[in-house]
Structure formats: structure tokens, C-alpha cells
């Protein structure tokens, strides 16, 4: 009998080893990992640069607390805000923590509590982040949520315009709703948000926990739109598998988050920063990002060529989805696992494809072949 709570619906495979895109379970069976730990293992499993960073830093200093200056934080912060309109970073341990920090920051800065979010969104499972999440299944059973969140239909310009008044502190959204079905912000919706924020003085929080750090082919997904967020939240791919999150903000917030206003015991520790720096050195290289875009174009081309038009191909970069209409995808994911391919869903009807950013075309071909078998 397990001593663990049963809050995860675990699969049969017990993964014990990984290298690049390939993982191995306790029985010795190998799989192509197109989950990447749910968009986390950005450089694949056991990438040499990350292994080296962990080994070298682990022999120097793991933890010292934020009572002291941590040089690695300065280095990573500079890389994250370089060549953007953003100025400062706060480091934490997860996407939910980054989103909690963002919610606290806009409330304190504006003196307002009202934040607009969207249906099918996912921002985390802590109380503030859960309250911002537009999915009832995440809320059920936990009693009263944090108030003053209004959840609107995604990509609905009219609904958004109707909801804006002087009480609104911020709009909070994902560029692509990963958990909610691989739904992308439309250009029209992005323009409407940009106009509202500029004309009404509403702040914009963009949750890039899943889309950030090269996942969509640019450093941040918002860079492919007209949007200019006041705050960006990050995690997942930032640590390449090591727990680390970050909130980036514009210069206007510096005085709002003064000493004692917010904090974390483990956030931004030297070990996490050494790993994040190693990841960014690889992913933020323009040639690396260009390669991600090329792989994405190839992947989409192959999916469209080999799957019937009844399946929709959604998303950007290497955050892609295969929409299966009204058909639930759980059985497809199980069938893929039996054939040596690990996948994850995005809502009940979409298969999410999240390979490491280091995936090869040959591995993409293998995956398309498996998808063709299980979906036709």
C-alpha cells in the first residue's frame, strides 16, 4: 500500500531514466517523450549543459536565502529582461507562485482588486491562482474562492469591452491556453486588449508559464503579437526540469514591491539560478529559436499531410494540439503509450504535443507515424 495521497491519476509506466527525447521505464521499455514533463524539459532529459551546471554549483552552494545577494539572480534577471520593455524579475519556485506574485503586485500597485481572466484558462492551484483559473473542475470542493475575478469567454472582444470599467485593475491571460485545449489568442483579441489597456489604464498580466522560454519559437509568445504586458510570469521551461519560476515586470512596479512586501524561502537559490542560466544560454540563442520555428513548421506540415482534415492542428512552435472534435482523447493517449509514445491531453478532446525543443525531425516522423496508426 502506498503512503502517498491519491491526488494524481498516475499511469502504469514508472519512468526511471531519460536522455534527450527518450525515456525508459522500470521494466526497460523505452518511449518517445512528447510531454516534456508538461512543457518543462525544454532541452530534453539530462542535457549536458544542465548536468554540468548542477554538478558545478552543487559543490559550491545550494541555498543561502534572499537575506543575501545572490549573483546568479542578477545574471538570470538580466537575460530575461534584455531587449524587452520589462525591467525587473522576482524569482520563485513554480508557475502558481509566479502568478500569485503577479496578482498581489497589481492589487497593491493599483489599489484595485478586480482582475479579468478567461474561460478554460489555467493559472495554478494555489488559492489566488486557482481563483484566476477559468475551469470549474479546478475549483470544485474548495469552498469560497478569492473574490473579484471575472471570467469571460476567450477571444470574445465584445464581452471584454462590456466588462471594462474603472474597477478593473488588470487583465490576465495565456497566449495559448495549454491546459484548456491549445487555444491561441487571435490577432483581433490581442488588438482589443492592447487598445483597452492603453486607453483605460488597465494593467496586463501575461501568463507565459507554458509558452515562455522558447516554447513557441520566440523567447516569449507575446512577442509574436501587438501585446505589451506589464507583467509576465514564467516557470516550466525556465529550469529545464529544475523547479524555478519568475515574475517579470516593468519599471513602474519597483517601489510597489519594496522590502518585506513579498518573498519566498527557496526562490532564486543559487542551484536554481545556475540551471536557469544554462537553459537561457541555449534557448535564447537566435539560431536555436529559429530552429524551433523550423521544427514547428515541419511538424505541422507532417501532421496535416498524414492526418485527415477532420483533425484540427492548433497551437504554435512546439506547443501543438491535435483537436479530435467531440471525441475524448484518453484512449488515444493510452494507445500511444502502448506503442512507445508519451502524450498528454489538453482538455477532454485535444491531444497536446510537447516535445523537448531539441527534438529531431526523425523523432517527429516517428511520432506522426504512431499518431497515424492510433487515429485512423
PyMOL commands that set and color helices and strands:
alter all, ss='L'
color gray80, all
select helices_A, chain A and resi 36-39+48-58+71-81+95-110+127-132+136-139+157-163+187-200+221-224+236-239+251-253+270-283+286-306+330-338+361-375
alter helices_A, ss='H'
color red, helices_A
select strands_A, chain A and resi 15-19+22-25+30-33+88-92+114-118+149-152+168-174+176-177+183-184+203-207+231-234+245-249+312-316+319-323+341-342+344-345+350-353
alter strands_A, ss='S'
color yellow, strands_A
deselect
rebuild
show_as cartoon
